């Protein structure tokens, strides 16, 4: 789950609903909010992260997530479960499926495995997974809107298992997707893969942003700047803030450290607009956006991807 860089209100204007429903030079309609289903309960025996009792987002915790051997095994377990849930969620993507149905399936699979769906209750987020369709950059709330042929959808899964969070996302195709969307998704995945490939102890975090931005520039795609990767482990969002664009931030990767990399690319504007729900973020011009995310562990040899099956 992407973390906002600073206060969202500093960067994001609110959704006013006064833009055209149909996009210029496209048959695709702009995304609109649907209806939300009732809150889904979590059994009492499943441990919940501390922020669940508060409606205030805890923000980014100070200090990196660096683990001992036991912590690494816990991170591997949470990452593996998150990957399995994401893989299953992807099989549900087809025309006519409601994003709320994806949330229901994800919620059930997570609690059946003795874990808690990390987004649920984080700063008041009402669902167990983020479903970001077409121009939605991130933090889309599952609702009654059925997926349509030609949509792309990012599904962002985070699980809290045995006291550790595993965080991952991928963008999926719904039915027959046009070449423009396919290429955006392909390049976004390549940006993530290239960024992971340069990770190792002692490498500067800013190299991640340069690697992603350089690759996106080759295809004239925009790189969203307001939402970032983050340390993850015993807490949902921790240091470091991982920027996906060129920057001069200081700091270097540490052995046995875990964090996410989650580039968000756009076909057009990188300027985000937030809906009145204070979560859903869409591109200002309605252009497509794609995202991929992994949780990685810094090892002696480079980086181990924890969120893969």
ZAPASE-851110 format. One record per residue: residue number from 0; x negated, z, y of N, C-alpha, C in turn. Coordinates in pm, 1 decimal, m for minus. Each point is the difference from the previous one (the first is absolute). Example, Ala and Ser with C-alpha at 12.3 -4.5 7.8 and 13.67 -1.06 7.14 Angstrom:
2
0	m1319.0	780.0	m569.0	89.0	0.0	119.0	m90.0	0.0	120.0
1	35.0	m72.0	105.0	m82.0	6.0	119.0	77.0	73.0	109.0
This chain:
309
0	m85.6	0.0	m118.8	85.6	0.0	118.8	m88.8	0.0	123.3
1	14.1	m101.6	82.5	m85.9	m13.4	116.5	19.8	115.4	96.4
2	m108.3	39.8	63.8	7.9	104.8	100.3	m9.2	m64.1	137.8
3	79.5	48.4	94.9	m3.4	m53.7	135.2	m126.5	45.3	70.3
4	m55.3	m87.4	80.9	m118.6	32.5	78.5	46.2	67.3	128.4
5	m20.3	131.4	9.9	48.9	73.0	115.3	151.0	14.2	m5.8
6	61.4	25.7	111.1	144.2	14.8	7.1	65.3	m136.8	1.2
7	93.3	m22.2	m92.4	63.2	m130.0	m10.3	63.5	m41.4	132.0
8	59.9	94.1	72.1	70.0	m34.8	121.6	m94.0	m55.2	107.0
9	m128.2	26.4	m11.5	m95.0	m54.2	96.5	m14.2	m149.9	m15.4
10	22.7	m49.4	m120.0	m28.1	m139.1	m28.6	124.9	m83.6	m24.7
11	108.6	61.7	m40.5	113.6	m73.9	m51.1	119.6	9.5	92.4
12	59.8	m115.5	28.0	125.0	0.4	74.1	115.0	8.6	m98.5
13	114.3	50.2	44.0	113.0	21.0	m90.1	77.4	m128.2	m23.2
14	62.0	m8.2	m114.3	85.7	m112.5	m36.1	129.5	8.6	79.0
15	37.1	m106.9	66.2	119.0	0.7	83.8	113.5	m83.1	m58.5
16	m29.8	m85.7	m99.3	104.0	m80.0	m62.5	48.3	m114.2	86.6
17	m79.5	m39.9	100.5	46.3	m103.7	90.8	m69.3	m133.9	m22.5
18	m75.2	m14.0	m109.6	m67.1	m125.4	m29.6	89.0	m84.6	m91.0
19	m28.8	m128.4	m5.2	80.7	m92.0	m78.8	m9.5	31.5	m147.8
20	110.4	m17.4	m71.9	1.1	26.3	m143.3	m82.8	m101.0	m77.3
21	8.3	m127.5	38.8	m71.6	m105.9	m70.5	m128.3	m32.0	75.4
22	m110.8	m2.4	m71.9	m129.5	m26.3	60.9	m15.0	m147.6	33.6
23	m72.2	m29.1	107.3	m25.7	m138.5	36.7	m81.9	m69.1	m108.1
24	33.2	m125.9	m26.0	m72.2	m83.1	m98.2	m0.4	62.2	m139.6
25	106.4	74.0	m33.0	6.7	62.4	m130.9	145.6	21.8	m38.8
26	26.7	m6.9	m129.8	133.7	31.0	m50.7	16.9	150.1	m23.3
27	m111.3	71.7	5.7	2.6	142.3	m29.4	63.2	78.8	114.5
28	82.7	95.3	m34.6	61.2	87.9	98.9	m89.4	121.3	23.3
29	6.2	52.8	120.7	m72.1	123.8	28.3	54.5	113.6	m85.4
30	m87.9	91.0	m32.6	37.4	117.5	m76.7	87.6	91.2	84.5
31	100.3	58.3	m61.8	88.1	94.1	67.7	19.7	123.8	m87.8
32	23.9	115.7	59.6	20.1	121.5	m80.7	125.2	m9.5	m86.2
33	m9.6	52.7	m122.3	115.9	11.1	m87.3	47.1	144.3	m6.2
34	85.1	28.9	m96.8	51.5	135.8	m17.2	m89.6	78.6	m95.0
35	m16.3	128.4	29.6	m81.7	87.3	m84.5	87.4	73.9	m100.1
36	m51.1	16.6	m120.9	70.3	78.5	m101.2	m31.3	148.5	20.3
37	74.1	88.5	m64.4	m25.7	144.2	13.4	m139.1	38.6	m50.0
38	m44.8	114.8	44.7	m129.7	56.0	m40.0	m8.6	14.4	m151.8
39	m114.2	m38.9	m56.0	m21.1	14.2	m144.9	m74.0	130.2	m28.1
40	53.7	82.5	m88.7	m61.8	130.6	m26.2	m122.6	m10.3	m89.8
41	m85.6	98.7	12.1	m116.8	14.8	m86.4	15.1	132.2	m74.2
42	m16.4	0.6	m133.0	15.1	124.9	m75.9	m89.0	112.0	52.7
43	49.0	121.1	m7.4	m71.3	115.9	55.3	m135.0	24.4	m66.3
44	m14.0	m41.1	m126.2	m125.5	30.3	m70.2	m115.8	m89.2	42.8
45	28.5	m105.4	74.3	m106.6	m90.6	43.1	m63.1	52.7	128.8
46	m132.1	24.3	m0.2	m67.1	49.2	121.7	13.6	m99.2	114.7
47	26.3	53.9	118.2	19.7	m82.4	118.6	m112.8	23.8	100.0
48	m41.6	m104.0	70.9	m103.4	20.4	101.9	49.9	89.4	112.4
49	m89.3	68.8	68.6	39.8	99.3	100.7	86.5	m54.7	112.7
50	m18.0	m127.6	35.6	73.0	m53.6	114.9	149.1	m21.2	m25.5
51	43.2	9.1	m125.0	139.2	m29.9	m32.8	96.3	95.5	70.5
52	m40.9	123.5	19.1	88.7	97.3	63.7	9.3	m19.2	151.1
53	m88.6	m82.0	55.2	m0.9	m22.6	144.1	45.2	m141.8	30.5
54	69.6	m19.2	109.2	41.6	m133.0	42.6	m104.3	m65.3	90.8
55	m107.9	71.4	27.3	m104.3	m51.6	87.9	m114.2	m59.9	m82.3
56	m39.6	m124.9	29.6	m113.8	m57.5	m73.2	m127.0	79.3	28.0
57	m75.7	34.8	m104.1	m118.4	83.8	19.5	m117.7	m71.5	64.5
58	6.8	m133.3	10.6	m110.5	m72.9	60.7	m119.0	m11.5	m93.2
59	m116.5	m25.6	56.8	m121.6	m19.8	m79.6	m78.5	130.5	m6.4
60	m22.7	48.1	m121.3	m74.0	124.5	m18.9	m147.6	m20.6	31.3
61	m59.6	101.9	57.6	m140.6	m7.3	36.7	m88.6	12.4	m123.6
62	m99.5	m86.9	m8.3	m95.3	5.7	m109.8	32.1	m98.3	m110.1
63	m103.2	m55.5	m65.4	19.7	m99.6	m105.0	43.9	62.4	m131.4
64	57.5	m81.6	m85.4	38.0	42.8	m135.3	m115.8	m33.1	m94.5
65	m80.3	100.5	m31.5	m113.5	m13.7	m91.4	25.5	93.3	m118.5
66	m21.3	m50.1	m122.2	49.1	69.4	m118.8	m110.8	37.2	m98.2
67	25.7	107.9	m75.1	m83.0	32.4	m115.7	54.4	m77.2	m120.8
68	m56.8	24.9	m117.5	39.4	m77.9	m117.8	148.1	16.8	m32.6
69	50.3	123.2	10.4	141.3	23.4	m28.0	88.3	m73.8	100.4
70	m38.9	4.9	126.1	76.3	m69.7	103.2	0.7	m149.6	m20.8
71	m113.2	m54.5	m43.7	m7.2	m144.5	m25.9	94.4	m38.4	m112.2
72	4.9	80.6	m104.1	92.2	m31.0	m110.3	145.5	9.2	45.2
73	30.0	97.1	85.6	136.5	9.9	54.3	33.3	m121.1	86.5
74	m96.4	m45.5	78.4	22.4	m119.0	82.1	18.9	m124.5	m86.5
75	m74.6	m7.8	m108.5	17.9	m113.9	m91.3	140.2	0.3	m59.9
76	48.1	118.9	m34.3	132.8	10.7	m60.6	109.5	m37.8	99.6
77	m9.2	49.5	122.1	102.7	m32.0	99.8	m6.6	m147.6	39.6
78	m121.2	m52.1	8.2	m14.9	m141.9	32.0	54.5	m89.9	m108.4
79	m25.4	37.6	m123.9	49.6	m79.3	m113.2	152.8	m0.9	m3.9
80	60.9	116.0	23.5	145.9	5.5	0.1	57.2	m82.9	115.1
81	m59.4	11.4	118.1	46.9	m79.5	114.3	m6.0	m149.3	m32.4
82	m107.6	m42.9	m65.3	m14.9	m140.9	m35.8	106.1	m43.1	m100.3
83	29.3	84.9	m96.6	101.4	m32.1	m100.6	138.9	m9.8	62.7
84	28.6	90.3	92.3	129.2	m2.8	68.4	11.4	m127.1	84.3
85	m107.3	m34.1	71.6	1.9	m121.6	82.3	19.3	m123.8	m85.0
86	m69.5	m5.4	m112.6	13.6	m115.2	m90.0	144.7	m13.9	m47.2
87	62.3	111.2	m37.5	139.5	m2.9	m43.0	91.5	m42.2	114.8
88	m22.4	54.9	117.8	83.0	m34.7	115.0	m5.6	m149.9	28.4
89	m116.5	m58.8	m19.3	m14.2	m143.2	24.4	85.4	m85.7	m91.8
90	26.1	49.5	m120.2	83.7	m77.0	m94.0	146.1	m2.4	43.6
91	38.2	86.0	91.5	138.1	7.0	46.7	27.7	m95.0	115.9
92	m105.8	m59.7	53.0	14.9	m87.6	116.5	58.2	m133.6	m42.6
93	123.7	m23.1	37.8	68.8	m125.3	m29.0	118.7	m11.9	94.6
94	46.2	m122.1	26.1	113.9	m15.8	91.2	120.0	82.6	m45.3
95	60.1	70.7	94.4	117.3	81.2	m28.5	m28.9	147.0	m21.2
96	m125.4	34.2	m31.7	m36.4	141.1	m16.1	m4.8	67.8	136.2
97	63.8	113.7	12.5	m4.6	75.8	124.9	m127.7	84.2	3.1
98	m57.8	13.0	119.1	m119.9	83.0	9.8	30.5	144.5	m38.9
99	123.2	44.7	19.7	37.8	134.6	m42.3	m4.3	14.5	m151.6
100	27.0	m107.7	m72.2	m8.9	3.4	m146.0	m145.4	14.6	m43.8
101	m91.0	m59.5	75.8	m142.7	17.6	m28.8	m38.7	146.0	23.2
102	49.4	56.9	108.9	m28.2	140.7	28.8	51.2	90.4	m111.3
103	120.8	m27.0	m47.6	58.0	81.9	m107.0	m85.9	m5.0	m125.7
104	m46.3	m121.0	m36.4	m82.2	m15.8	m119.9	m135.4	68.0	15.5
105	m60.7	m15.3	116.9	m128.6	63.5	27.2	13.8	152.0	m4.0
106	101.4	51.1	65.1	25.6	144.7	3.0	11.1	54.9	m141.8
107	78.6	m67.7	m82.1	24.1	48.5	m135.8	m127.9	m3.1	m84.5
108	m76.9	m107.3	10.9	m122.6	m11.4	m79.5	m101.5	106.3	39.8
109	m10.6	26.8	128.6	m96.1	99.7	46.8	35.8	139.4	m50.4
110	126.2	39.4	15.1	36.1	136.3	m42.0	m0.9	13.7	m152.4
111	27.3	m109.1	m72.4	m8.1	5.5	m146.0	m141.8	24.0	m47.4
112	m97.3	m33.0	83.5	m140.7	23.1	m33.0	m53.0	129.7	60.6
113	92.5	86.3	45.0	m39.1	131.0	49.9	m65.8	m0.3	136.1
114	19.3	m107.5	75.8	m61.3	m11.7	132.0	106.6	m1.7	108.9
115	m45.5	11.3	123.0	89.4	m3.2	116.0	m26.1	m128.2	78.5
116	105.6	m69.1	47.4	m19.2	m119.6	83.2	m43.0	40.0	141.2
117	m126.4	m19.6	30.6	m59.0	54.4	122.9	73.5	m36.3	129.1
118	52.7	m122.3	16.0	67.2	m31.3	127.2	125.6	82.8	25.1
119	66.7	46.8	m103.3	128.6	67.3	13.5	m16.0	131.8	76.3
120	55.9	3.5	121.0	m10.2	120.1	81.6	m124.2	7.3	86.1
121	m85.9	m102.4	m5.1	m119.4	m0.1	85.0	43.2	m31.8	143.7
122	m2.6	100.0	86.6	44.2	m19.9	137.3	144.6	m42.8	10.1
123	78.6	33.5	m103.1	140.8	m37.2	m0.4	29.1	m134.7	m61.8
124	m101.3	m67.2	m57.8	26.4	m129.5	m65.1	101.7	22.2	m111.7
125	106.9	m81.9	m5.1	113.0	33.8	m86.8	m6.5	m53.8	m142.5
126	m100.9	m78.9	m33.4	m3.0	m65.3	m130.4	m132.3	25.1	m72.1
127	m8.0	m47.7	m124.4	m114.6	30.7	m86.1	m105.5	m109.9	m2.5
128	27.8	m111.3	66.6	m93.2	m112.3	3.5	26.0	m76.5	129.1
129	m100.0	m71.8	48.0	17.7	m88.6	115.0	17.1	m143.3	m50.3
130	102.1	m68.1	50.1	24.7	m140.5	m36.4	3.7	m81.3	128.2
131	m104.0	m78.9	23.3	m15.6	m72.1	127.0	14.8	m149.9	m24.4
132	112.0	m55.6	47.5	39.0	m137.5	m30.5	m34.4	m93.5	116.7
133	m59.6	m114.5	m32.3	m26.2	m108.3	94.7	m78.9	45.4	122.4
134	65.8	11.5	117.1	m71.9	35.9	123.0	m26.7	149.1	12.6
135	45.3	80.0	m96.2	m25.7	144.6	4.4	m146.5	25.7	m33.2
136	m71.9	58.3	92.2	m142.6	26.6	m17.9	m22.0	114.3	m98.4
137	76.5	107.9	16.7	m14.0	115.3	m88.2	115.6	96.9	22.9
138	12.4	96.9	m90.0	94.8	111.8	10.7	146.0	m43.0	m3.7
139	28.3	m112.9	m65.1	138.5	m40.6	m16.6	75.3	99.5	m86.7
140	120.4	37.1	42.1	82.3	96.3	m73.5	93.1	m74.2	m95.4
141	m4.5	28.4	m129.0	90.5	m65.5	m95.4	146.0	21.1	38.8
142	78.1	m108.4	m6.4	140.3	10.7	39.9	84.3	m100.2	m78.6
143	115.6	m32.3	53.3	98.5	m82.3	m72.0	m27.0	m149.6	7.2
144	m102.9	m42.7	75.2	m25.8	m142.7	11.9	m49.5	m57.4	m132.0
145	69.5	m103.4	m53.1	m51.0	m65.4	m120.4	m114.1	m95.8	33.7
146	m98.6	m4.7	m86.6	m108.7	m96.5	18.6	54.1	m141.8	m13.1
147	m59.6	m91.6	76.1	43.8	m138.2	0.3	m110.6	m90.6	m52.7
148	40.2	m112.0	m54.6	m95.6	m98.6	m48.7	m93.5	m40.8	114.5
149	m130.5	8.1	m23.3	m97.7	m34.9	102.3	m57.3	118.4	74.7
150	56.1	120.0	m19.4	m54.2	120.1	63.6	m136.4	36.0	m58.1
151	m79.5	68.3	80.9	m114.6	73.8	m52.6	26.2	147.2	29.8
152	m48.5	88.3	m86.6	25.5	143.4	17.2	m122.7	80.1	m39.9
153	m44.3	86.0	90.8	m104.0	96.5	m33.6	66.1	127.0	m50.9
154	m44.3	45.5	m115.2	47.3	126.0	m57.3	m116.6	97.9	2.7
155	20.4	112.5	69.1	m106.1	98.1	22.5	36.1	128.2	m75.5
156	m78.5	30.2	m103.7	26.6	113.3	m89.0	m107.4	106.7	17.0
157	42.4	123.3	17.8	m92.6	113.0	m3.8	61.3	110.0	m85.9
158	m80.9	53.9	m91.4	47.8	107.9	m86.2	m86.7	124.0	21.4
159	63.2	116.2	m15.7	m69.2	128.0	9.8	3.2	63.0	m138.5
160	m113.3	m5.8	m70.3	m8.8	44.8	m138.4	m108.6	106.0	m12.8
161	37.9	117.1	m50.5	m96.1	109.7	m20.8	m79.8	32.1	125.7
162	67.6	m11.0	115.2	m62.7	39.2	125.1	m81.0	m107.1	69.1
163	6.4	m125.7	m47.7	m78.4	m108.7	58.7	88.1	m123.9	20.0
164	m21.1	m67.8	113.0	76.1	m120.9	32.6	m76.3	m125.5	m43.9
165	74.0	m95.0	m58.3	m51.5	m134.5	m27.4	84.8	m98.7	76.8
166	m63.2	m90.6	75.6	69.8	m82.5	99.7	m37.5	m146.5	m18.7
167	101.9	m87.2	m13.2	m27.7	m141.7	m22.6	117.5	m84.8	45.2
168	m26.2	m126.2	29.7	109.4	m92.5	32.2	m41.6	m142.6	m31.2
169	100.5	m85.3	m13.4	m23.1	m143.2	m21.8	117.7	m76.6	56.2
170	m22.8	m125.7	31.4	105.4	m87.8	49.5	40.6	m96.4	m110.6
171	130.3	m6.9	m25.0	55.3	m79.4	m109.3	85.7	m114.4	53.8
172	12.8	m104.5	m83.0	84.4	m114.8	32.6	138.3	18.8	m60.6
173	102.2	m36.9	76.3	137.1	3.4	m49.8	49.7	m143.5	m14.9
174	15.3	m44.1	m123.1	46.9	m136.2	m24.6	m101.7	m104.3	43.1
175	47.7	m108.3	59.1	m85.5	m110.7	43.2	m47.3	24.4	142.9
176	m128.0	29.5	14.4	m58.6	33.5	130.0	m76.9	m120.0	53.2
177	8.1	m25.2	130.8	m65.5	m118.3	55.9	m151.7	18.5	7.4
178	m68.9	m109.5	24.6	m147.0	0.0	m2.1	m58.9	88.9	108.0
179	64.3	5.0	116.4	m50.4	84.2	107.9	m6.3	146.0	m43.7
180	106.4	47.3	m62.7	5.0	138.6	m45.4	m100.5	23.4	m112.8
181	m7.4	m93.6	m94.1	m93.7	15.0	m111.0	m142.9	12.3	49.5
182	m35.6	m81.7	98.8	m138.0	1.1	48.4	m31.7	128.7	74.1
183	95.3	48.5	81.0	m19.7	127.3	69.7	m23.6	112.8	m99.6
184	79.7	5.9	m103.9	m12.2	105.4	m100.1	m134.7	m10.8	m72.4
185	m38.8	m120.9	m34.8	m127.7	m21.2	m69.0	m117.1	48.0	85.0
186	m2.1	m37.9	126.9	m111.2	36.9	87.3	m2.0	151.0	25.7
187	117.2	62.1	11.6	5.6	145.5	19.1	m61.0	72.2	m119.6
188	33.0	m47.2	m120.7	m59.6	58.6	m120.4	m150.8	m21.6	m1.5
189	m45.1	m117.0	40.1	m143.6	m27.3	5.9	m69.1	93.8	98.5
190	65.4	28.6	113.2	m58.0	92.1	98.1	m22.9	137.8	m62.1
191	97.8	49.0	m74.4	m16.4	129.3	m66.5	m113.9	m4.5	m100.1
192	m2.3	m102.5	m83.8	m103.7	m10.4	m103.1	m139.2	m5.8	60.9
193	m15.3	m77.0	107.3	m131.1	m12.2	65.6	m41.5	132.1	63.0
194	96.8	71.5	57.7	m32.0	129.0	62.2	m45.6	101.5	m104.5
195	68.1	2.7	m113.8	m39.1	92.7	m106.1	m139.7	m32.7	m52.0
196	m32.6	m126.8	m5.5	m127.5	m43.5	m58.4	m121.4	47.6	78.3
197	18.0	34.0	129.1	m116.1	42.0	80.4	m12.5	152.9	5.6
198	92.8	71.1	m63.8	m0.6	146.5	7.4	m106.1	60.6	m92.1
199	m67.4	102.9	48.3	m102.1	72.0	m76.9	m45.5	118.6	83.4
200	m65.1	99.0	m61.7	m49.9	113.7	77.7	m90.7	m46.1	113.9
201	22.2	54.8	119.6	m84.6	m32.4	114.6	44.8	m119.3	80.7
202	93.5	m78.0	m49.1	48.9	m116.3	75.0	87.3	47.6	116.0
203	m14.9	m62.0	115.8	81.4	36.3	115.0	144.4	m45.5	m20.1
204	94.6	85.6	37.7	141.7	m35.9	m12.7	33.5	m125.9	79.2
205	m67.2	m18.6	112.1	33.1	m113.3	85.7	m26.2	m134.3	m68.5
206	m79.8	1.8	m106.5	m25.4	m124.1	m72.1	127.2	m49.8	m69.4
207	91.6	92.7	m34.0	127.1	m38.7	m59.9	78.7	m86.9	97.9
208	11.5	47.4	124.4	75.0	m74.4	100.3	m60.4	m136.4	27.6
209	m131.3	m7.1	9.0	m64.7	m129.2	25.9	23.7	m96.8	m115.0
210	m10.0	48.8	m121.9	20.0	m85.4	m117.0	141.0	m57.8	m2.0
211	99.4	84.0	25.2	139.4	m45.2	0.5	25.4	m96.4	114.7
212	m44.3	36.8	119.0	26.6	m82.3	118.7	m67.8	m136.5	m10.9
213	m122.4	m2.1	m49.8	m71.7	m127.2	m15.8	75.3	m94.6	m93.3
214	51.4	55.1	m110.4	69.4	m86.1	m96.1	134.4	m46.1	56.2
215	71.3	88.1	66.6	128.9	m38.4	59.4	m19.3	m107.6	106.7
216	m107.7	10.3	76.4	m26.2	m97.3	106.3	m18.6	m141.5	m53.8
217	m52.4	m11.8	m120.5	m20.5	m133.0	m58.2	130.8	m77.0	m11.4
218	109.0	71.9	m12.2	130.8	m63.6	m20.0	93.7	24.9	118.7
219	m56.9	54.4	108.5	74.1	25.1	123.8	119.9	93.6	m21.6
220	m19.1	97.1	m87.3	101.5	102.7	m19.3	m31.8	119.8	89.7
221	106.4	68.0	44.8	m18.7	119.5	79.9	m22.6	121.7	m88.2
222	m74.8	96.8	51.4	m25.1	125.8	m70.4	65.9	113.3	79.3
223	96.9	65.7	m60.1	70.8	108.9	66.4	m96.5	116.5	22.8
224	1.6	54.6	120.7	m97.1	103.2	36.1	57.2	141.0	4.5
225	132.0	13.0	16.5	56.8	132.6	23.2	15.8	83.4	m125.9
226	m11.4	m61.0	m117.1	18.3	73.3	m125.3	m125.9	m13.7	m84.1
227	m40.7	110.3	m60.1	m135.5	10.6	m52.4	m1.9	54.9	m142.0
228	m112.7	m22.1	m67.0	m26.6	70.0	m124.2	m44.0	141.9	31.3
229	m17.3	80.8	m105.1	m21.5	142.6	23.9	m56.1	67.7	m123.9
230	m65.0	112.8	21.6	m36.7	84.1	m111.8	125.3	46.0	m71.6
231	m9.7	14.3	m132.1	115.5	42.5	m78.7	m50.6	80.0	m119.4
232	76.7	98.5	m39.6	m39.0	84.2	m113.2	90.5	120.0	m6.9
233	m53.2	116.4	28.3	83.2	120.2	0.6	101.5	m2.6	114.2
234	m31.5	m75.9	103.9	96.0	m23.5	107.0	29.5	m149.6	5.7
235	116.1	m34.0	55.2	47.3	m138.4	4.3	m84.4	m85.3	94.6
236	m27.2	53.3	120.0	m77.8	m72.3	100.4	m110.6	90.4	52.5
237	m123.4	m42.2	m19.7	m116.4	78.0	42.4	m101.8	m92.8	64.9
238	m105.3	60.2	55.3	m113.4	m80.6	46.0	m62.2	m73.2	m119.0
239	m56.9	m116.7	19.9	m16.6	m69.9	127.3	121.0	m87.4	34.2
240	11.7	m36.6	127.0	91.0	m106.9	40.6	m71.3	m130.9	m31.8
241	60.2	m82.9	m83.8	m62.2	m125.0	m43.5	62.9	m115.1	78.0
242	m73.5	m52.9	96.7	49.4	m109.9	82.7	m20.9	m132.9	m71.3
243	97.5	m89.1	10.2	m6.7	m127.7	m70.6	m46.3	m114.6	89.0
244	m39.4	30.5	121.6	m45.8	m101.0	95.4	m139.7	37.6	48.8
245	m67.1	m90.9	68.1	m135.5	27.3	49.5	1.8	119.8	93.9
246	m95.5	90.4	m20.2	m3.2	122.3	79.3	m140.8	56.4	m0.5
247	m20.8	101.0	81.8	m131.0	64.5	8.8	5.4	146.4	m41.3
248	100.2	35.2	m80.3	11.5	138.3	m44.6	m121.1	42.6	m82.1
249	m36.9	125.7	16.2	m112.8	54.1	m76.3	49.8	57.7	m132.0
250	m92.5	34.1	m84.7	33.8	62.5	m127.0	m37.8	m86.0	m118.4
251	m39.3	66.5	m107.4	m44.4	m70.2	m120.4	69.1	56.7	m123.9
252	13.8	m84.1	m98.7	66.2	37.7	m125.2	m87.5	98.4	m77.7
253	68.1	91.5	m71.4	m69.0	104.7	m74.7	30.6	m9.8	m148.9
254	m95.3	37.4	m79.9	17.9	2.1	m144.1	117.4	90.9	m37.0
255	83.6	m47.6	m93.0	116.2	73.9	m52.7	112.7	17.9	102.1
256	m0.4	m84.2	101.5	103.1	1.6	102.4	111.8	m97.6	m38.3
257	125.5	34.0	37.9	111.7	m91.9	m24.0	71.0	m31.3	131.5
258	36.1	m128.0	16.0	77.4	m43.7	116.5	70.1	m131.0	m34.0
259	92.7	m38.3	86.4	71.8	m125.9	m20.5	m52.6	m107.3	94.5
260	11.5	m122.3	m44.9	m18.2	m118.1	84.7	128.7	m79.9	m14.5
261	63.5	m38.2	111.7	132.1	m60.9	m8.8	26.2	m100.4	113.1
262	m72.8	m112.5	m0.1	14.5	m96.5	108.7	141.0	m57.8	8.8
263	45.9	m18.7	124.5	128.1	m64.1	29.8	m28.7	m122.7	85.4
264	31.3	m117.0	m51.3	m23.5	m125.6	69.9	132.1	m63.8	41.1
265	m3.8	m77.6	107.9	119.6	m68.9	48.3	m28.9	m147.7	23.3
266	104.9	m80.5	m9.5	m10.2	m142.8	31.7	m4.9	m19.1	150.8
267	71.3	85.8	74.0	9.4	m13.0	145.4	m45.1	124.9	71.5
268	91.2	57.6	79.2	m32.9	115.5	83.6	m40.3	121.5	m83.6
269	m102.0	71.8	50.2	m38.5	126.6	m64.1	65.3	117.8	71.6
270	81.7	m29.5	102.2	64.0	107.4	75.4	121.2	52.6	m75.4
271	5.3	130.5	m24.3	109.0	56.5	m79.2	115.9	51.4	85.7
272	118.0	m7.3	m56.4	118.7	60.4	59.2	57.8	98.6	m101.8
273	31.7	119.1	45.3	58.2	99.8	m89.2	151.3	3.6	15.7
274	70.1	2.0	m111.2	144.7	14.1	2.4	38.9	141.4	45.1
275	125.6	15.1	29.7	49.0	129.8	46.7	m5.0	108.5	m107.3
276	m26.8	m38.2	m126.6	m13.4	102.2	m104.4	m133.3	74.0	7.7
277	m86.5	m43.8	93.6	m132.3	60.8	22.0	m96.5	m17.1	m117.0
278	27.6	m96.1	m87.9	m89.0	m29.0	m112.0	m27.0	m149.1	m14.4
279	104.8	m79.3	m11.6	m15.0	m142.7	m29.8	m72.9	m71.2	113.4
280	m110.1	m68.2	m33.4	m80.9	m70.0	99.2	m2.6	m148.6	m34.2
281	40.2	m84.3	95.6	6.2	m144.2	m21.8	m85.6	m71.8	103.9
282	m35.4	m124.7	m29.3	m75.1	m79.8	96.0	90.5	m36.3	117.6
283	m57.3	m2.7	117.8	77.3	m25.2	121.5	67.5	m136.4	m1.8
284	m67.9	m100.2	m56.8	54.9	m135.7	0.3	73.1	m35.5	m128.4
285	13.0	96.2	m91.5	69.3	m27.2	m125.7	m82.0	m75.5	m101.9
286	m130.4	m17.3	25.9	m85.1	m72.6	m94.0	m30.1	85.9	m121.6
287	m33.9	m66.1	m110.2	m24.5	68.4	m126.8	m120.9	92.5	7.8
288	7.3	108.6	m77.2	m111.3	93.3	m14.2	m16.2	34.7	m147.2
289	m124.4	18.2	m43.3	m28.5	37.6	m138.8	m101.0	114.2	m0.8
290	2.6	77.6	m107.3	m89.9	114.8	m12.8	m33.6	23.4	m146.6
291	m123.8	43.8	m24.0	m42.7	49.8	m130.5	m78.5	128.2	22.6
292	4.1	88.4	m99.9	m66.3	130.6	15.1	m48.9	51.4	m134.8
293	m118.7	58.5	3.6	m52.1	74.1	m114.8	m57.7	133.4	47.4
294	1.6	97.6	m88.2	m79.1	122.0	17.2	m131.2	m21.0	m73.7
295	m111.4	24.7	67.9	m130.9	m21.0	m61.0	m78.8	131.4	m3.7
296	m88.0	8.3	m99.0	m94.0	110.8	m15.7	m140.9	m54.8	20.2
297	m76.1	61.8	89.5	m137.9	m43.2	23.6	m88.8	56.2	m110.6
298	m68.2	m88.9	m70.2	m86.6	37.0	m112.7	m144.1	m40.7	29.8
299	m90.3	37.9	m89.1	m141.0	m38.5	16.2	m15.5	m151.2	5.7
300	86.0	m70.8	m73.8	m13.3	m145.2	m12.3	82.9	m78.9	100.8
301	84.3	69.1	79.3	83.6	m71.5	95.1	132.5	70.2	18.0
302	108.2	m65.6	m43.9	133.6	58.7	13.2	80.0	m26.4	m127.4
303	65.1	102.7	m47.1	90.8	m11.5	m113.7	142.4	m6.1	52.1
304	75.6	m101.1	m40.0	139.5	m9.9	38.9	80.5	93.0	m90.2
305	63.2	100.5	59.3	75.1	97.6	m77.5	142.5	m44.6	m27.6
306	52.1	m87.0	84.2	140.8	m39.1	m10.1	15.7	m136.3	m67.7
307	m44.6	m6.0	m123.0	23.7	m120.0	m79.8	27.6	42.1	m144.3
308	82.8	m80.0	m67.0	40.5	34.8	m136.1	m111.7	m29.1	m99.5
